[in-house]
Amino acid sequence: MTVNPAAEYFVRTGEAVLTRWLCTRAVGDRNALVEHFWYLCRRAALRLRRDGLEREDAEQVAALGLIKAAEYFRPGEGVPFEAYAWTMVLGELLHHIRDATPLVRVPRRLRSTERRAAAAREDLRQRMLREPTTLEVAAALGIATVDVEEAERARRSQHSEELTKVREAPAYGLSTPDRVALDVALGRLDERERLLVLATFGAGRTQMELGVHLGCSQRHVSRLLSRALKKMARELQ
């Protein structure tokens, strides 16, 4: 089999840049790593084209995922950096698109109340050194308790709806071969692992949010997600 010298050199260079970054954790080395793997941002921007989202803007959003991949990557987890970074890049862009076009429309009045309630709750939490009650939040805002409850219920229902839909959400924007390969890899996961992967990289949910949803600790969510990514990496190799 003929080996492409340019491709082989690119792979070797990427490995060297990654090794240097992992050793130094210097900003310059991280930037070099991001520059080397920037093609993942271009690829994601092309595959997830959306009206009103310019390609250059999409690449910049995707680059946030690439930076996160550089910061969070751990070689001992057994997942190749390129595969890990591609997942993070896609997840960041999908998260941005989801925020621009939310799955569930919450009335503006409730969104405003929920934002004010969240800010008041955080302020009370810091001053009282405990979790404030809904009554205390309502009193701080000078509104009825039922208004706070309604706004927070709307927020929870929105997140719940997103998690429910993401269980079966397709990897939209991907080519047919990539979609098939991803579906096969996801098919190797159990229901909980599949939910974690899709909710993390497709819906942008945090591990803390998923822990609350699943009734387990954030650390346990992290372990489950790591195990799921390892299974997928083996399947995609």
C-alpha positions as CSV (number, residue, x, y, z in Angstrom):
1,M,0.0,0.0,0.0
2,T,1.3,3.4,-1.0
3,V,1.8,5.8,1.9
4,N,1.2,9.5,1.3
5,P,4.3,11.3,2.5
6,A,2.5,14.6,3.1
7,A,-0.2,12.9,5.1
8,E,2.4,11.0,7.1
9,Y,4.3,14.2,7.8
10,F,1.1,15.9,8.9
11,V,0.3,13.1,11.4
12,R,3.9,13.2,12.8
13,T,3.8,16.9,13.1
14,G,0.5,16.8,14.9
15,E,1.8,14.2,17.4
16,A,4.8,16.4,18.1
17,V,2.7,19.5,18.6
18,L,0.4,17.6,20.9
19,T,3.2,16.1,22.9
20,R,4.8,19.5,23.3
21,W,1.5,21.1,24.5
22,L,0.9,18.3,27.0
23,C,4.4,18.8,28.4
24,T,4.6,22.6,28.6
25,R,0.9,23.7,28.9
26,A,2.2,27.0,27.4
27,V,-0.3,29.2,25.6
28,G,1.9,29.3,22.5
29,D,2.0,25.5,22.3
30,R,-1.7,25.3,22.7
31,N,-2.2,27.9,19.9
32,A,0.1,25.8,17.7
33,L,-2.0,22.7,18.4
34,V,-5.2,24.6,17.6
35,E,-3.7,25.9,14.4
36,H,-2.6,22.4,13.3
37,F,-6.0,20.9,13.8
38,W,-8.0,24.0,12.6
39,Y,-9.1,21.9,9.6
40,L,-11.5,20.2,12.0
41,C,-13.2,23.6,12.5
42,R,-13.4,24.1,8.7
43,R,-14.9,20.7,8.2
44,A,-17.5,21.2,10.9
45,A,-18.4,24.6,9.6
46,L,-19.0,23.2,6.1
47,R,-21.0,20.2,7.4
48,L,-23.2,22.2,9.7
49,R,-24.0,25.1,7.4
50,R,-27.1,27.1,8.6
51,D,-28.8,30.2,7.2
52,G,-27.6,33.3,9.0
53,L,-24.4,31.7,10.2
54,E,-21.4,32.6,8.1
55,R,-18.7,30.0,7.6
56,E,-16.1,32.2,9.3
57,D,-18.3,32.7,12.3
58,A,-19.0,29.0,12.4
59,E,-15.3,28.2,12.4
60,Q,-14.7,30.6,15.3
61,V,-17.5,28.9,17.3
62,A,-16.0,25.5,16.4
63,A,-12.6,26.7,17.5
64,L,-13.9,27.0,21.1
65,G,-14.5,23.3,21.0
66,L,-11.0,22.7,19.7
67,I,-9.6,24.9,22.5
68,K,-11.6,22.9,25.1
69,A,-10.4,19.7,23.5
70,A,-6.8,20.8,24.0
71,E,-7.5,21.8,27.6
72,Y,-9.4,18.7,28.7
73,F,-7.7,16.0,26.6
74,R,-6.0,13.3,28.7
75,P,-3.9,10.8,26.7
76,G,-4.3,8.1,29.3
77,E,-8.1,7.8,28.5
78,G,-7.3,5.8,25.3
79,V,-9.1,8.2,22.9
80,P,-7.0,9.6,20.0
81,F,-6.8,13.4,20.2
82,E,-8.2,13.9,16.7
83,A,-11.3,11.9,17.4
84,Y,-11.8,13.6,20.8
85,A,-11.3,17.1,19.3
86,W,-13.7,16.3,16.4
87,T,-16.4,15.4,18.9
88,M,-15.8,18.6,20.9
89,V,-15.7,20.8,17.8
90,L,-19.0,19.3,16.6
91,G,-20.5,19.6,20.1
92,E,-19.6,23.3,20.4
93,L,-21.1,24.1,17.0
94,L,-24.2,22.0,17.6
95,H,-24.6,23.7,21.0
96,H,-24.4,27.2,19.3
97,I,-27.0,26.2,16.7
98,R,-29.3,24.8,19.4
99,D,-29.1,28.0,21.4
100,A,-29.9,30.1,18.3
101,T,-32.9,27.8,17.5
102,P,-34.2,26.5,20.9
103,L,-36.2,23.3,20.8
104,V,-38.8,24.7,23.2
105,R,-40.0,28.3,23.1
106,V,-40.5,29.7,26.5
107,P,-42.6,32.9,26.7
108,R,-40.6,36.1,27.0
109,R,-42.2,37.0,30.3
110,L,-41.1,33.7,31.9
111,R,-37.6,33.9,30.4
112,S,-37.2,37.4,32.0
113,T,-38.6,36.2,35.4
114,E,-36.4,33.1,35.3
115,R,-33.2,35.1,34.6
116,R,-34.0,37.5,37.4
117,A,-34.8,34.6,39.8
118,A,-31.5,32.9,38.9
119,A,-29.6,36.1,39.6
120,A,-31.5,36.7,42.9
121,R,-31.0,33.0,43.9
122,E,-27.2,33.3,43.4
123,D,-27.0,36.5,45.3
124,L,-29.0,35.1,48.2
125,R,-26.9,31.9,48.1
126,Q,-23.7,33.9,48.5
127,R,-25.1,36.1,51.3
128,M,-26.9,33.4,53.2
129,L,-24.3,30.6,52.6
130,R,-27.1,28.2,51.9
131,E,-29.7,27.4,49.2
132,P,-32.5,30.0,49.4
133,T,-36.1,28.9,49.3
134,T,-38.4,29.9,46.5
135,L,-40.3,32.1,49.0
136,E,-37.1,34.0,49.8
137,V,-36.3,34.4,46.1
138,A,-39.7,35.8,45.4
139,A,-39.5,38.2,48.4
140,A,-36.1,39.5,47.1
141,L,-37.7,40.2,43.7
142,G,-40.9,41.6,45.2
143,I,-43.1,39.2,43.2
144,A,-45.4,36.3,44.1
145,T,-43.9,32.9,44.8
146,V,-46.1,31.3,42.2
147,D,-44.5,33.5,39.5
148,V,-41.0,32.2,40.5
149,E,-42.3,28.6,40.5
150,E,-43.8,29.0,37.1
151,A,-40.7,30.5,35.6
152,E,-38.4,27.8,37.1
153,R,-40.8,25.1,36.0
154,A,-40.7,26.4,32.4
155,R,-36.9,26.2,32.5
156,R,-36.9,22.7,33.9
157,S,-39.4,21.5,31.3
158,Q,-37.3,23.1,28.5
159,H,-34.2,21.2,29.7
160,S,-36.2,18.0,30.1
161,E,-37.6,18.3,26.6
162,E,-34.2,18.8,25.2
163,L,-32.8,15.7,27.0
164,T,-35.8,13.6,25.8
165,K,-35.4,14.7,22.2
166,V,-31.6,14.3,22.2
167,R,-32.0,10.6,22.9
168,E,-33.0,10.1,19.3
169,A,-31.4,13.1,17.8
170,P,-29.6,12.4,14.5
171,A,-26.2,13.7,13.8
172,Y,-27.5,16.3,11.4
173,G,-25.1,18.0,9.0
174,L,-22.9,14.9,8.7
175,S,-22.4,13.0,5.4
176,T,-24.0,9.7,5.0
177,P,-20.9,7.6,5.6
178,D,-20.1,9.6,8.8
179,R,-23.7,9.3,10.0
180,V,-23.7,5.6,9.5
181,A,-20.3,5.2,11.3
182,L,-21.5,7.3,14.1
183,D,-24.8,5.5,14.4
184,V,-23.0,2.2,14.5
185,A,-20.6,3.5,17.3
186,L,-23.6,4.9,19.3
187,G,-25.3,1.6,18.8
188,R,-22.6,-0.1,20.8
189,L,-23.5,2.0,23.9
190,D,-26.2,1.2,26.4
191,E,-29.2,3.6,26.8
192,R,-27.6,5.7,29.5
193,E,-24.2,6.0,27.8
194,R,-25.9,7.0,24.6
195,L,-27.9,9.7,26.4
196,L,-24.7,11.0,28.0
197,V,-22.9,11.3,24.7
198,L,-25.7,12.9,22.8
199,A,-26.7,15.2,25.7
200,T,-23.1,16.4,26.3
201,F,-22.0,16.9,22.7
202,G,-25.3,17.4,21.0
203,A,-27.3,19.4,23.5
204,G,-24.5,21.0,25.4
205,R,-25.6,19.8,28.8
206,T,-23.1,19.9,31.6
207,Q,-22.1,16.8,33.7
208,M,-23.7,18.4,36.8
209,E,-27.0,18.8,34.9
210,L,-26.8,15.2,33.7
211,G,-26.0,14.0,37.2
212,V,-29.2,15.7,38.5
213,H,-31.2,14.2,35.6
214,L,-29.8,10.7,36.2
215,G,-29.7,10.8,39.9
216,C,-26.0,10.3,40.3
217,S,-22.9,12.3,41.1
218,Q,-20.9,14.4,38.6
219,R,-17.9,12.2,39.1
220,H,-19.9,9.1,38.2
221,V,-21.3,10.9,35.1
222,S,-17.6,11.7,34.1
223,R,-16.7,8.0,34.5
224,L,-19.7,6.9,32.4
225,L,-19.0,9.4,29.7
226,S,-15.3,8.4,29.5
227,R,-16.2,4.8,29.2
228,A,-18.7,5.6,26.4
229,L,-16.2,7.6,24.5
230,K,-13.7,4.7,24.7
231,K,-16.2,2.3,23.3
232,M,-17.0,4.7,20.4
233,A,-13.3,5.3,19.7
234,R,-12.7,1.6,19.4
235,E,-15.6,1.3,17.0
236,L,-14.5,4.3,14.8
237,Q,-10.9,3.2,14.5
